[in-house]
Amino acid sequence: MVEVTGFCAACQDRVLFRRREANHLFHFLFSALTFGLWIPFWLVLSLKKTRWRCSQCGSALTPQAEEGLDLPAEAKKPWIVRHFRGYRALEPWPFCWRISLEGLTASALAAILLSTWLPGPDRDLEESPGLFFLAAVLIAPAVETLIFQGLVIFLLRLCRAPMALQIAISVALFAAAHFWSNGPANGISAGLIGGFYFAFTYAHWAERSHWTAIWITAFSHALLNGIVFSLFLFARD
Ligand SMILES: [Zn+2]
């Protein structure tokens, strides 16, 4: 919910105007319930611009009157931008666990949805789950963080590339590697979506220090892989 004061023509007074935000918790739960089929509707409904309404009489502002509203700069940004900006105000631990949970949810929902359409990799976990766990939860997150986020964003920061470009290039390389090694379903769910969360995490914390960026990104990545791996083992039994 965003609020701003303005003149209501119906009330003939200066009143508080409110704009409803999409109910992301509802959309998230409904997406989970429908195995991801709701995600496209969630996106469309979230991007749709909602009208400012008078808090007294409920009448909507005309688009012309909306132009005249003295909105705080932040309120004019799309929700997705405000959503990720909100993360930038958090301290390391709250940032880490919240973004890990969100990234996991987004990536897992995409994986579930895509697995019905796209072929997945034929991994043989039977052979050694222990070794796979070691690779997926300990080695891959550390190595991938150092290469795809650490090195890439370090070099781009040297060239003074803006944050959006740092994230875009890191995601493109991370997604390409996942497409190439694990196929399209994993390329999108882990590569594009997971890659975006890791790149955003790294690019944000690299402004403070590369060490902070490395541990938060690697920890978040390990947590994500660990939960996915556990779910996979659980589902198999
Ligand atoms: Zn009114």
Residues whose N, C-alpha, C, O or C-beta is under 5 A from the ligand:
A	BS01	ZN	C8 A10 C11 C54 Q56 C57 G58
